[in-house]
């Protein structure tokens, strides 16, 4: 596997390089510390797999994933991050990632997962798989009669809706919730669709009258 590492911590990247280049079947062909660098190197080096951090100086791993898959859809992207919250996991998989692992994973486990991804498997621990299955079940569950409209919204969407009530911009919401502006836009679009509303102002007023 020809691997590109995307992480803004140089020491962590170097540790991964030592681990991966010490294996007979993996080779690190490049390192990037930002969305811009990751996109440029992915285009130039054509990696088989990208190990992606979530937080980057000029955006998020989601931004980098979208950009890389737009120019090279066959590239397999696995998130390797400190963030364990459900919403980041869901967003990563929705964006096209083939796995989501935490940085406290053992080296042998990481290598096993990466080899599995190369064979077409997903790099997900049982805990992460359970979270995804629970979310899928929640999304596909028919709405309960007489239930509140807000039950259709995810926890993150409710957080975004509360910020909309305050009149916050997408940038302000992104900074407050530590997510990208594109992710905020996606949440706002989902909120409007689920609540049958046309714009942000209606969403803010709706929350004020119902919430």
CORQUI-V315760 format. One record per pair of residues at least 6 apart in sequence whose C-alpha atoms are under 6 Angstrom apart, sorted by the first residue. I is the first residue (numbers start at 1). GAP is how many residues later the second one is. Records with the same first field share a line. If there is no record, write none. Layout:
I=GAP  GAP
//
This chain:
1=25  47
2=25  26  45  46
3=24  25  26  44  46  47
4=24  25  26  27  46
5=26  45  46
6=25  26  27  45  46  47
7=26  46
8=25
20=6
21=6
32=6
34=22  23
35=29
39=29
48=27
49=26  27  28
50=27
51=27  28
52=26  27  28
53=8  26  27  28
54=6  7  27
77=20  21
78=19  20  21  22
79=21  22
80=21  22  23
81=21  22
82=20  21
98=24
99=23  24  25
100=24
113=10
157=30
164=40
165=39
170=11
171=10
174=6  7
//
